[in-house]
Amino acid sequence: MAGLCISQDSTAKELEPLAMAIYGVVGLPTTIRSKNQKGVRIENGKVVDYDYTGPYLEEALRTGNIFHGFAASGPYKGMPVIVSPINDSNGETIAVLGTVNLSGYIDLKRF
């Protein structure tokens, strides 16, 4: 039986199908990484990095909290960023998922 399992040791390649699905829904640059492995970054419907992490992904991994902020550097400098933890059934953060709000029409504010 085919399936997708996310763990704290999931590799970028293992997380790629989930990242592509999320990108397909939101159409925004998307990244996902596990706690113990760097992740995948999707832009324009293609993988651009299989060894990705960033300060906001690291912050969400460390705290287990949703992070809202603005990209401090790189091609998306100044753009709003949101990162959310992915927790296991025990509440432990095992991965994080992030996106950059390039469109400006999706409200990514904290409620």
Jmol script that loads the backbone (N, CA, C; Angstrom):
load data "model"
ATOM      1  N   MET A   1       0.844  -1.175   0.000  1.00  0.00           N
ATOM      2  CA  MET A   1       0.000   0.000   0.000  1.00  0.00           C
ATOM      3  C   MET A   1       0.895   1.246   0.000  1.00  0.00           C
ATOM      4  N   ALA A   2       0.605   2.161  -0.905  1.00  0.00           N
ATOM      5  CA  ALA A   2       1.365   3.407  -0.982  1.00  0.00           C
ATOM      6  C   ALA A   2       0.940   4.333   0.145  1.00  0.00           C
ATOM      7  N   GLY A   3       1.859   5.186   0.574  1.00  0.00           N
ATOM      8  CA  GLY A   3       1.526   6.123   1.635  1.00  0.00           C
ATOM      9  C   GLY A   3       2.592   7.176   1.798  1.00  0.00           C
ATOM     10  N   LEU A   4       2.297   8.118   2.647  1.00  0.00           N
ATOM     11  CA  LEU A   4       3.226   9.187   2.960  1.00  0.00           C
ATOM     12  C   LEU A   4       3.292   9.291   4.471  1.00  0.00           C
ATOM     13  N   CYS A   5       4.489   9.190   4.996  1.00  0.00           N
ATOM     14  CA  CYS A   5       4.690   9.261   6.441  1.00  0.00           C
ATOM     15  C   CYS A   5       5.698  10.369   6.716  1.00  0.00           C
ATOM     16  N   ILE A   6       5.354  11.251   7.634  1.00  0.00           N
ATOM     17  CA  ILE A   6       6.251  12.334   8.027  1.00  0.00           C
ATOM     18  C   ILE A   6       6.811  12.000   9.398  1.00  0.00           C
ATOM     19  N   SER A   7       8.134  12.098   9.508  1.00  0.00           N
ATOM     20  CA  SER A   7       8.781  11.892  10.797  1.00  0.00           C
ATOM     21  C   SER A   7       9.829  12.980  10.999  1.00  0.00           C
ATOM     22  N   GLN A   8      10.420  13.001  12.171  1.00  0.00           N
ATOM     23  CA  GLN A   8      11.468  13.987  12.445  1.00  0.00           C
ATOM     24  C   GLN A   8      12.712  13.749  11.596  1.00  0.00           C
ATOM     25  N   ASP A   9      12.794  12.576  10.957  1.00  0.00           N
ATOM     26  CA  ASP A   9      13.941  12.247  10.118  1.00  0.00           C
ATOM     27  C   ASP A   9      13.621  12.229   8.622  1.00  0.00           C
ATOM     28  N   SER A  10      12.433  12.690   8.233  1.00  0.00           N
ATOM     29  CA  SER A  10      12.066  12.702   6.814  1.00  0.00           C
ATOM     30  C   SER A  10      13.047  13.554   6.021  1.00  0.00           C
ATOM     31  N   THR A  11      13.421  13.054   4.858  1.00  0.00           N
ATOM     32  CA  THR A  11      14.342  13.779   3.987  1.00  0.00           C
ATOM     33  C   THR A  11      13.568  14.728   3.079  1.00  0.00           C
ATOM     34  N   ALA A  12      14.303  15.615   2.429  1.00  0.00           N
ATOM     35  CA  ALA A  12      13.692  16.542   1.482  1.00  0.00           C
ATOM     36  C   ALA A  12      12.949  15.778   0.388  1.00  0.00           C
ATOM     37  N   LYS A  13      13.544  14.727  -0.119  1.00  0.00           N
ATOM     38  CA  LYS A  13      12.901  13.913  -1.171  1.00  0.00           C
ATOM     39  C   LYS A  13      11.604  13.296  -0.667  1.00  0.00           C
ATOM     40  N   GLU A  14      11.588  12.849   0.582  1.00  0.00           N
ATOM     41  CA  GLU A  14      10.379  12.253   1.146  1.00  0.00           C
ATOM     42  C   GLU A  14       9.281  13.292   1.360  1.00  0.00           C
ATOM     43  N   LEU A  15       9.661  14.528   1.638  1.00  0.00           N
ATOM     44  CA  LEU A  15       8.696  15.594   1.886  1.00  0.00           C
ATOM     45  C   LEU A  15       8.259  16.308   0.604  1.00  0.00           C
ATOM     46  N   GLU A  16       8.968  16.065  -0.489  1.00  0.00           N
ATOM     47  CA  GLU A  16       8.664  16.740  -1.753  1.00  0.00           C
ATOM     48  C   GLU A  16       7.199  16.585  -2.196  1.00  0.00           C
ATOM     49  N   PRO A  17       6.594  15.396  -2.154  1.00  0.00           N
ATOM     50  CA  PRO A  17       5.201  15.296  -2.608  1.00  0.00           C
ATOM     51  C   PRO A  17       4.248  16.189  -1.805  1.00  0.00           C
ATOM     52  N   LEU A  18       4.454  16.303  -0.521  1.00  0.00           N
ATOM     53  CA  LEU A  18       3.614  17.160   0.310  1.00  0.00           C
ATOM     54  C   LEU A  18       3.851  18.631  -0.041  1.00  0.00           C
ATOM     55  N   ALA A  19       5.092  19.019  -0.201  1.00  0.00           N
ATOM     56  CA  ALA A  19       5.412  20.403  -0.566  1.00  0.00           C
ATOM     57  C   ALA A  19       4.800  20.762  -1.913  1.00  0.00           C
ATOM     58  N   MET A  20       4.862  19.844  -2.879  1.00  0.00           N
ATOM     59  CA  MET A  20       4.290  20.110  -4.201  1.00  0.00           C
ATOM     60  C   MET A  20       2.768  20.230  -4.120  1.00  0.00           C
ATOM     61  N   ALA A  21       2.142  19.405  -3.295  1.00  0.00           N
ATOM     62  CA  ALA A  21       0.688  19.476  -3.141  1.00  0.00           C
ATOM     63  C   ALA A  21       0.281  20.813  -2.522  1.00  0.00           C
ATOM     64  N   ILE A  22       1.000  21.241  -1.518  1.00  0.00           N
ATOM     65  CA  ILE A  22       0.691  22.520  -0.880  1.00  0.00           C
ATOM     66  C   ILE A  22       0.932  23.660  -1.851  1.00  0.00           C
ATOM     67  N   TYR A  23       2.040  23.595  -2.588  1.00  0.00           N
ATOM     68  CA  TYR A  23       2.299  24.612  -3.602  1.00  0.00           C
ATOM     69  C   TYR A  23       1.155  24.643  -4.621  1.00  0.00           C
ATOM     70  N   GLY A  24       0.670  23.475  -5.003  1.00  0.00           N
ATOM     71  CA  GLY A  24      -0.424  23.400  -5.959  1.00  0.00           C
ATOM     72  C   GLY A  24      -1.687  24.075  -5.469  1.00  0.00           C
ATOM     73  N   VAL A  25      -1.924  24.047  -4.184  1.00  0.00           N
ATOM     74  CA  VAL A  25      -3.107  24.676  -3.604  1.00  0.00           C
ATOM     75  C   VAL A  25      -2.923  26.186  -3.454  1.00  0.00           C
ATOM     76  N   VAL A  26      -1.794  26.612  -2.905  1.00  0.00           N
ATOM     77  CA  VAL A  26      -1.612  28.034  -2.599  1.00  0.00           C
ATOM     78  C   VAL A  26      -0.890  28.804  -3.698  1.00  0.00           C
ATOM     79  N   GLY A  27      -0.080  28.116  -4.518  1.00  0.00           N
ATOM     80  CA  GLY A  27       0.628  28.777  -5.606  1.00  0.00           C
ATOM     81  C   GLY A  27       1.692  29.753  -5.156  1.00  0.00           C
ATOM     82  N   LEU A  28       2.175  29.588  -3.931  1.00  0.00           N
ATOM     83  CA  LEU A  28       3.184  30.484  -3.368  1.00  0.00           C
ATOM     84  C   LEU A  28       4.450  29.693  -3.069  1.00  0.00           C
ATOM     85  N   PRO A  29       5.616  30.348  -3.072  1.00  0.00           N
ATOM     86  CA  PRO A  29       6.840  29.636  -2.706  1.00  0.00           C
ATOM     87  C   PRO A  29       6.632  28.888  -1.395  1.00  0.00           C
ATOM     88  N   THR A  30       6.978  27.615  -1.396  1.00  0.00           N
ATOM     89  CA  THR A  30       6.701  26.732  -0.266  1.00  0.00           C
ATOM     90  C   THR A  30       7.952  25.971   0.108  1.00  0.00           C
ATOM     91  N   THR A  31       8.143  25.794   1.401  1.00  0.00           N
ATOM     92  CA  THR A  31       9.257  24.981   1.882  1.00  0.00           C
ATOM     93  C   THR A  31       8.777  24.132   3.046  1.00  0.00           C
ATOM     94  N   ILE A  32       9.397  22.977   3.181  1.00  0.00           N
ATOM     95  CA  ILE A  32       9.102  22.084   4.293  1.00  0.00           C
ATOM     96  C   ILE A  32      10.393  21.361   4.659  1.00  0.00           C
ATOM     97  N   ARG A  33      10.620  21.194   5.949  1.00  0.00           N
ATOM     98  CA  ARG A  33      11.771  20.434   6.413  1.00  0.00           C
ATOM     99  C   ARG A  33      11.386  19.691   7.677  1.00  0.00           C
ATOM    100  N   SER A  34      12.090  18.605   7.929  1.00  0.00           N
ATOM    101  CA  SER A  34      11.867  17.862   9.167  1.00  0.00           C
ATOM    102  C   SER A  34      12.815  18.377  10.238  1.00  0.00           C
ATOM    103  N   LYS A  35      12.612  17.904  11.448  1.00  0.00           N
ATOM    104  CA  LYS A  35      13.427  18.352  12.580  1.00  0.00           C
ATOM    105  C   LYS A  35      14.904  18.027  12.388  1.00  0.00           C
ATOM    106  N   ASN A  36      15.198  16.852  11.842  1.00  0.00           N
ATOM    107  CA  ASN A  36      16.590  16.388  11.770  1.00  0.00           C
ATOM    108  C   ASN A  36      17.207  16.407  10.381  1.00  0.00           C
ATOM    109  N   GLN A  37      16.460  16.863   9.393  1.00  0.00           N
ATOM    110  CA  GLN A  37      16.962  16.910   8.013  1.00  0.00           C
ATOM    111  C   GLN A  37      16.571  18.238   7.382  1.00  0.00           C
ATOM    112  N   LYS A  38      17.451  18.787   6.562  1.00  0.00           N
ATOM    113  CA  LYS A  38      17.081  19.975   5.804  1.00  0.00           C
ATOM    114  C   LYS A  38      16.003  19.595   4.800  1.00  0.00           C
ATOM    115  N   GLY A  39      15.356  20.610   4.229  1.00  0.00           N
ATOM    116  CA  GLY A  39      14.161  20.339   3.448  1.00  0.00           C
ATOM    117  C   GLY A  39      14.214  20.741   2.003  1.00  0.00           C
ATOM    118  N   VAL A  40      13.016  20.835   1.444  1.00  0.00           N
ATOM    119  CA  VAL A  40      12.817  21.124   0.034  1.00  0.00           C
ATOM    120  C   VAL A  40      12.169  22.501  -0.091  1.00  0.00           C
ATOM    121  N   ARG A  41      12.564  23.218  -1.153  1.00  0.00           N
ATOM    122  CA  ARG A  41      11.985  24.532  -1.446  1.00  0.00           C
ATOM    123  C   ARG A  41      11.415  24.495  -2.855  1.00  0.00           C
ATOM    124  N   ILE A  42      10.147  24.913  -2.974  1.00  0.00           N
ATOM    125  CA  ILE A  42       9.427  24.888  -4.247  1.00  0.00           C
ATOM    126  C   ILE A  42       9.143  26.321  -4.677  1.00  0.00           C
ATOM    127  N   GLU A  43       9.462  26.625  -5.927  1.00  0.00           N
ATOM    128  CA  GLU A  43       9.114  27.913  -6.524  1.00  0.00           C
ATOM    129  C   GLU A  43       8.685  27.665  -7.956  1.00  0.00           C
ATOM    130  N   ASN A  44       7.675  28.364  -8.393  1.00  0.00           N
ATOM    131  CA  ASN A  44       7.183  28.247  -9.770  1.00  0.00           C
ATOM    132  C   ASN A  44       6.901  26.801 -10.162  1.00  0.00           C
ATOM    133  N   GLY A  45       6.415  26.027  -9.206  1.00  0.00           N
ATOM    134  CA  GLY A  45       6.035  24.640  -9.473  1.00  0.00           C
ATOM    135  C   GLY A  45       7.189  23.673  -9.616  1.00  0.00           C
ATOM    136  N   LYS A  46       8.395  24.116  -9.249  1.00  0.00           N
ATOM    137  CA  LYS A  46       9.578  23.264  -9.394  1.00  0.00           C
ATOM    138  C   LYS A  46      10.405  23.289  -8.115  1.00  0.00           C
ATOM    139  N   VAL A  47      11.099  22.183  -7.865  1.00  0.00           N
ATOM    140  CA  VAL A  47      12.044  22.135  -6.749  1.00  0.00           C
ATOM    141  C   VAL A  47      13.257  22.969  -7.117  1.00  0.00           C
ATOM    142  N   VAL A  48      13.607  23.910  -6.251  1.00  0.00           N
ATOM    143  CA  VAL A  48      14.806  24.717  -6.483  1.00  0.00           C
ATOM    144  C   VAL A  48      15.896  24.410  -5.470  1.00  0.00           C
ATOM    145  N   ASP A  49      15.562  23.639  -4.429  1.00  0.00           N
ATOM    146  CA  ASP A  49      16.568  23.313  -3.414  1.00  0.00           C
ATOM    147  C   ASP A  49      16.128  22.083  -2.629  1.00  0.00           C
ATOM    148  N   TYR A  50      17.021  21.096  -2.525  1.00  0.00           N
ATOM    149  CA  TYR A  50      16.785  19.901  -1.714  1.00  0.00           C
ATOM    150  C   TYR A  50      17.593  19.924  -0.413  1.00  0.00           C
ATOM    151  N   ASP A  51      18.165  21.051  -0.071  1.00  0.00           N
ATOM    152  CA  ASP A  51      18.991  21.169   1.135  1.00  0.00           C
ATOM    153  C   ASP A  51      18.687  22.494   1.819  1.00  0.00           C
ATOM    154  N   TYR A  52      17.401  22.766   2.027  1.00  0.00           N
ATOM    155  CA  TYR A  52      16.976  24.094   2.459  1.00  0.00           C
ATOM    156  C   TYR A  52      16.606  24.166   3.934  1.00  0.00           C
ATOM    157  N   THR A  53      16.997  25.261   4.532  1.00  0.00           N
ATOM    158  CA  THR A  53      16.477  25.698   5.828  1.00  0.00           C
ATOM    159  C   THR A  53      16.576  27.212   5.838  1.00  0.00           C
ATOM    160  N   GLY A  54      16.006  27.811   6.840  1.00  0.00           N
ATOM    161  CA  GLY A  54      16.048  29.256   6.959  1.00  0.00           C
ATOM    162  C   GLY A  54      15.775  29.648   8.398  1.00  0.00           C
ATOM    163  N   PRO A  55      16.040  30.898   8.746  1.00  0.00           N
ATOM    164  CA  PRO A  55      15.912  31.317  10.144  1.00  0.00           C
ATOM    165  C   PRO A  55      14.503  31.154  10.703  1.00  0.00           C
ATOM    166  N   TYR A  56      13.485  31.369   9.901  1.00  0.00           N
ATOM    167  CA  TYR A  56      12.123  31.243  10.415  1.00  0.00           C
ATOM    168  C   TYR A  56      11.707  29.782  10.554  1.00  0.00           C
ATOM    169  N   LEU A  57      12.204  28.933   9.673  1.00  0.00           N
ATOM    170  CA  LEU A  57      11.967  27.494   9.840  1.00  0.00           C
ATOM    171  C   LEU A  57      12.629  27.017  11.124  1.00  0.00           C
ATOM    172  N   GLU A  58      13.854  27.460  11.343  1.00  0.00           N
ATOM    173  CA  GLU A  58      14.584  27.077  12.554  1.00  0.00           C
ATOM    174  C   GLU A  58      13.864  27.574  13.815  1.00  0.00           C
ATOM    175  N   GLU A  59      13.347  28.799  13.762  1.00  0.00           N
ATOM    176  CA  GLU A  59      12.627  29.360  14.911  1.00  0.00           C
ATOM    177  C   GLU A  59      11.367  28.548  15.225  1.00  0.00           C
ATOM    178  N   ALA A  60      10.616  28.196  14.211  1.00  0.00           N
ATOM    179  CA  ALA A  60       9.405  27.399  14.418  1.00  0.00           C
ATOM    180  C   ALA A  60       9.751  26.004  14.940  1.00  0.00           C
ATOM    181  N   LEU A  61      10.844  25.428  14.467  1.00  0.00           N
ATOM    182  CA  LEU A  61      11.289  24.130  14.989  1.00  0.00           C
ATOM    183  C   LEU A  61      11.669  24.240  16.461  1.00  0.00           C
ATOM    184  N   ARG A  62      12.372  25.301  16.800  1.00  0.00           N
ATOM    185  CA  ARG A  62      12.857  25.487  18.169  1.00  0.00           C
ATOM    186  C   ARG A  62      11.713  25.737  19.150  1.00  0.00           C
ATOM    187  N   THR A  63      10.742  26.564  18.744  1.00  0.00           N
ATOM    188  CA  THR A  63       9.682  26.969  19.661  1.00  0.00           C
ATOM    189  C   THR A  63       8.414  26.139  19.551  1.00  0.00           C
ATOM    190  N   GLY A  64       8.194  25.527  18.395  1.00  0.00           N
ATOM    191  CA  GLY A  64       6.941  24.807  18.166  1.00  0.00           C
ATOM    192  C   GLY A  64       5.764  25.731  17.929  1.00  0.00           C
ATOM    193  N   ASN A  65       6.045  26.989  17.635  1.00  0.00           N
ATOM    194  CA  ASN A  65       4.991  27.979  17.418  1.00  0.00           C
ATOM    195  C   ASN A  65       4.906  28.397  15.960  1.00  0.00           C
ATOM    196  N   ILE A  66       3.734  28.871  15.573  1.00  0.00           N
ATOM    197  CA  ILE A  66       3.580  29.480  14.254  1.00  0.00           C
ATOM    198  C   ILE A  66       4.370  30.779  14.258  1.00  0.00           C
ATOM    199  N   PHE A  67       5.064  31.048  13.165  1.00  0.00           N
ATOM    200  CA  PHE A  67       5.892  32.241  13.059  1.00  0.00           C
ATOM    201  C   PHE A  67       5.377  33.101  11.911  1.00  0.00           C
ATOM    202  N   HIS A  68       5.181  34.393  12.184  1.00  0.00           N
ATOM    203  CA  HIS A  68       4.826  35.385  11.172  1.00  0.00           C
ATOM    204  C   HIS A  68       5.924  36.429  11.160  1.00  0.00           C
ATOM    205  N   GLY A  69       6.411  36.775   9.993  1.00  0.00           N
ATOM    206  CA  GLY A  69       7.442  37.790   9.915  1.00  0.00           C
ATOM    207  C   GLY A  69       7.658  38.225   8.484  1.00  0.00           C
ATOM    208  N   PHE A  70       8.788  38.849   8.242  1.00  0.00           N
ATOM    209  CA  PHE A  70       9.146  39.322   6.916  1.00  0.00           C
ATOM    210  C   PHE A  70      10.528  38.807   6.576  1.00  0.00           C
ATOM    211  N   ALA A  71      10.703  38.340   5.357  1.00  0.00           N
ATOM    212  CA  ALA A  71      11.998  37.834   4.924  1.00  0.00           C
ATOM    213  C   ALA A  71      13.039  38.934   5.081  1.00  0.00           C
ATOM    214  N   ALA A  72      14.130  38.608   5.768  1.00  0.00           N
ATOM    215  CA  ALA A  72      15.169  39.599   6.050  1.00  0.00           C
ATOM    216  C   ALA A  72      16.197  39.712   4.930  1.00  0.00           C
ATOM    217  N   SER A  73      16.275  38.688   4.079  1.00  0.00           N
ATOM    218  CA  SER A  73      17.267  38.711   3.002  1.00  0.00           C
ATOM    219  C   SER A  73      16.792  37.811   1.870  1.00  0.00           C
ATOM    220  N   GLY A  74      17.586  37.756   0.828  1.00  0.00           N
ATOM    221  CA  GLY A  74      17.288  36.892  -0.302  1.00  0.00           C
ATOM    222  C   GLY A  74      16.291  37.498  -1.267  1.00  0.00           C
ATOM    223  N   PRO A  75      15.828  36.703  -2.217  1.00  0.00           N
ATOM    224  CA  PRO A  75      14.964  37.228  -3.276  1.00  0.00           C
ATOM    225  C   PRO A  75      13.600  37.716  -2.771  1.00  0.00           C
ATOM    226  N   TYR A  76      13.204  37.302  -1.579  1.00  0.00           N
ATOM    227  CA  TYR A  76      11.904  37.692  -1.034  1.00  0.00           C
ATOM    228  C   TYR A  76      12.028  38.698   0.108  1.00  0.00           C
ATOM    229  N   LYS A  77      13.157  39.368   0.173  1.00  0.00           N
ATOM    230  CA  LYS A  77      13.399  40.340   1.239  1.00  0.00           C
ATOM    231  C   LYS A  77      12.218  41.302   1.354  1.00  0.00           C
ATOM    232  N   GLY A  78      11.731  41.449   2.599  1.00  0.00           N
ATOM    233  CA  GLY A  78      10.626  42.357   2.868  1.00  0.00           C
ATOM    234  C   GLY A  78       9.243  41.769   2.663  1.00  0.00           C
ATOM    235  N   MET A  79       9.157  40.561   2.117  1.00  0.00           N
ATOM    236  CA  MET A  79       7.859  39.922   1.876  1.00  0.00           C
ATOM    237  C   MET A  79       7.399  39.190   3.132  1.00  0.00           C
ATOM    238  N   PRO A  80       6.064  39.138   3.362  1.00  0.00           N
ATOM    239  CA  PRO A  80       5.566  38.415   4.529  1.00  0.00           C
ATOM    240  C   PRO A  80       5.796  36.910   4.409  1.00  0.00           C
ATOM    241  N   VAL A  81       6.195  36.318   5.521  1.00  0.00           N
ATOM    242  CA  VAL A  81       6.489  34.882   5.608  1.00  0.00           C
ATOM    243  C   VAL A  81       5.666  34.307   6.749  1.00  0.00           C
ATOM    244  N   ILE A  82       5.167  33.102   6.561  1.00  0.00           N
ATOM    245  CA  ILE A  82       4.504  32.394   7.645  1.00  0.00           C
ATOM    246  C   ILE A  82       5.037  30.964   7.676  1.00  0.00           C
ATOM    247  N   VAL A  83       5.345  30.492   8.873  1.00  0.00           N
ATOM    248  CA  VAL A  83       5.853  29.133   9.074  1.00  0.00           C
ATOM    249  C   VAL A  83       5.029  28.485  10.175  1.00  0.00           C
ATOM    250  N   SER A  84       4.627  27.256   9.936  1.00  0.00           N
ATOM    251  CA  SER A  84       3.826  26.534  10.914  1.00  0.00           C
ATOM    252  C   SER A  84       4.495  25.215  11.273  1.00  0.00           C
ATOM    253  N   PRO A  85       4.456  24.856  12.552  1.00  0.00           N
ATOM    254  CA  PRO A  85       4.990  23.551  12.942  1.00  0.00           C
ATOM    255  C   PRO A  85       4.039  22.427  12.516  1.00  0.00           C
ATOM    256  N   ILE A  86       4.600  21.262  12.297  1.00  0.00           N
ATOM    257  CA  ILE A  86       3.838  20.027  12.093  1.00  0.00           C
ATOM    258  C   ILE A  86       4.169  19.165  13.295  1.00  0.00           C
ATOM    259  N   ASN A  87       3.165  18.855  14.083  1.00  0.00           N
ATOM    260  CA  ASN A  87       3.365  18.117  15.322  1.00  0.00           C
ATOM    261  C   ASN A  87       2.878  16.683  15.191  1.00  0.00           C
ATOM    262  N   ASP A  88       3.522  15.776  15.935  1.00  0.00           N
ATOM    263  CA  ASP A  88       3.062  14.387  15.973  1.00  0.00           C
ATOM    264  C   ASP A  88       1.914  14.277  16.978  1.00  0.00           C
ATOM    265  N   SER A  89       1.421  13.077  17.170  1.00  0.00           N
ATOM    266  CA  SER A  89       0.264  12.870  18.052  1.00  0.00           C
ATOM    267  C   SER A  89       0.566  13.189  19.514  1.00  0.00           C
ATOM    268  N   ASN A  90       1.835  13.296  19.868  1.00  0.00           N
ATOM    269  CA  ASN A  90       2.227  13.669  21.235  1.00  0.00           C
ATOM    270  C   ASN A  90       2.475  15.165  21.389  1.00  0.00           C
ATOM    271  N   GLY A  91       2.283  15.921  20.312  1.00  0.00           N
ATOM    272  CA  GLY A  91       2.490  17.360  20.354  1.00  0.00           C
ATOM    273  C   GLY A  91       3.914  17.801  20.095  1.00  0.00           C
ATOM    274  N   GLU A  92       4.804  16.863  19.771  1.00  0.00           N
ATOM    275  CA  GLU A  92       6.204  17.208  19.481  1.00  0.00           C
ATOM    276  C   GLU A  92       6.325  17.708  18.045  1.00  0.00           C
ATOM    277  N   THR A  93       7.017  18.819  17.871  1.00  0.00           N
ATOM    278  CA  THR A  93       7.243  19.349  16.528  1.00  0.00           C
ATOM    279  C   THR A  93       8.241  18.462  15.803  1.00  0.00           C
ATOM    280  N   ILE A  94       7.790  17.870  14.691  1.00  0.00           N
ATOM    281  CA  ILE A  94       8.648  16.964  13.923  1.00  0.00           C
ATOM    282  C   ILE A  94       9.054  17.549  12.576  1.00  0.00           C
ATOM    283  N   ALA A  95       8.355  18.620  12.155  1.00  0.00           N
ATOM    284  CA  ALA A  95       8.652  19.255  10.880  1.00  0.00           C
ATOM    285  C   ALA A  95       8.040  20.649  10.892  1.00  0.00           C
ATOM    286  N   VAL A  96       8.411  21.445   9.899  1.00  0.00           N
ATOM    287  CA  VAL A  96       7.821  22.775   9.752  1.00  0.00           C
ATOM    288  C   VAL A  96       7.556  23.042   8.270  1.00  0.00           C
ATOM    289  N   LEU A  97       6.554  23.860   8.026  1.00  0.00           N
ATOM    290  CA  LEU A  97       6.120  24.206   6.682  1.00  0.00           C
ATOM    291  C   LEU A  97       6.045  25.712   6.582  1.00  0.00           C
ATOM    292  N   GLY A  98       6.593  26.274   5.518  1.00  0.00           N
ATOM    293  CA  GLY A  98       6.558  27.722   5.371  1.00  0.00           C
ATOM    294  C   GLY A  98       6.187  28.156   3.978  1.00  0.00           C
ATOM    295  N   THR A  99       5.696  29.392   3.887  1.00  0.00           N
ATOM    296  CA  THR A  99       5.391  29.984   2.588  1.00  0.00           C
ATOM    297  C   THR A  99       5.661  31.485   2.627  1.00  0.00           C
ATOM    298  N   VAL A 100       5.843  32.046   1.442  1.00  0.00           N
ATOM    299  CA  VAL A 100       6.059  33.483   1.272  1.00  0.00           C
ATOM    300  C   VAL A 100       4.826  34.034   0.560  1.00  0.00           C
ATOM    301  N   ASN A 101       4.247  35.110   1.087  1.00  0.00           N
ATOM    302  CA  ASN A 101       3.039  35.681   0.503  1.00  0.00           C
ATOM    303  C   ASN A 101       3.394  36.667  -0.605  1.00  0.00           C
ATOM    304  N   LEU A 102       3.662  36.137  -1.786  1.00  0.00           N
ATOM    305  CA  LEU A 102       3.991  36.977  -2.932  1.00  0.00           C
ATOM    306  C   LEU A 102       2.772  37.659  -3.509  1.00  0.00           C
ATOM    307  N   SER A 103       1.624  37.058  -3.359  1.00  0.00           N
ATOM    308  CA  SER A 103       0.431  37.526  -4.047  1.00  0.00           C
ATOM    309  C   SER A 103      -0.166  38.774  -3.421  1.00  0.00           C
ATOM    310  N   GLY A 104      -0.064  38.915  -2.122  1.00  0.00           N
ATOM    311  CA  GLY A 104      -0.627  40.067  -1.449  1.00  0.00           C
ATOM    312  C   GLY A 104      -2.129  39.998  -1.250  1.00  0.00           C
ATOM    313  N   TYR A 105      -2.812  39.040  -1.856  1.00  0.00           N
ATOM    314  CA  TYR A 105      -4.263  38.964  -1.686  1.00  0.00           C
ATOM    315  C   TYR A 105      -4.680  37.878  -0.707  1.00  0.00           C
ATOM    316  N   ILE A 106      -3.748  37.061  -0.246  1.00  0.00           N
ATOM    317  CA  ILE A 106      -4.067  36.055   0.760  1.00  0.00           C
ATOM    318  C   ILE A 106      -3.702  36.632   2.118  1.00  0.00           C
ATOM    319  N   ASP A 107      -4.660  36.669   3.013  1.00  0.00           N
ATOM    320  CA  ASP A 107      -4.439  37.242   4.332  1.00  0.00           C
ATOM    321  C   ASP A 107      -3.762  36.214   5.214  1.00  0.00           C
ATOM    322  N   LEU A 108      -2.484  36.421   5.506  1.00  0.00           N
ATOM    323  CA  LEU A 108      -1.714  35.488   6.320  1.00  0.00           C
ATOM    324  C   LEU A 108      -1.515  36.025   7.732  1.00  0.00           C
ATOM    325  N   LYS A 109      -2.365  36.950   8.163  1.00  0.00           N
ATOM    326  CA  LYS A 109      -2.236  37.516   9.500  1.00  0.00           C
ATOM    327  C   LYS A 109      -2.564  36.477  10.560  1.00  0.00           C
ATOM    328  N   ARG A 110      -1.998  36.684  11.706  1.00  0.00           N
ATOM    329  CA  ARG A 110      -2.272  35.844  12.866  1.00  0.00           C
ATOM    330  C   ARG A 110      -3.644  36.229  13.422  1.00  0.00           C
ATOM    331  N   PHE A 111      -4.450  35.229  13.692  1.00  0.00           N
ATOM    332  CA  PHE A 111      -5.798  35.479  14.260  1.00  0.00           C
ATOM    333  C   PHE A 111      -5.781  35.255  15.737  1.00  0.00           C
TER     334      PHE A 111
END
end "model"
wireframe off; spacefill off
backbone 0.3
color backbone group
